[in-house]
Amino acid sequence: MKVNDLIKKDLFKVINEGSDTDREIGKVFCCDLLSIAMGKAPAACCWVTVMGNINTLAVATLTDAAVLILAENAALDDAALNKAKEQGVTVLSSADPIFDTALKVYESL
């Protein structure tokens, strides 16, 4: 499934539509520890987290995540939102807990 297909399913709120929504989502990855995500998040993943700061955007870019979903109504701070726009990172939002959010994506793949 491509990022734009996930967006069209209307399961999540779009915070920032990135520059490459034609990317395939390879798998779902859940992690709130940035140091672990930096080493273990697979390229082209859908990363589900509650961390909405600028460092999260840096790790998403570094790991080449296809899309970032903020669970539990977590929000990007202003610096992170600006960085997401600047770097073309697709960021979505979910009111659901991390597991439920990831399960929705997984069932859609």
Secondary structure, DSSP 8 states (H G I E B T S, - for coil): -BHHHHHHTT-SEEEE--S-TT-B---EEE-S-HHHHHHH--TT-EEEES--SHHHHHHHHHHT-SEEEE-TT----HHHHHHHHHHT--EEE-SS-HHHHHHHHHHH-
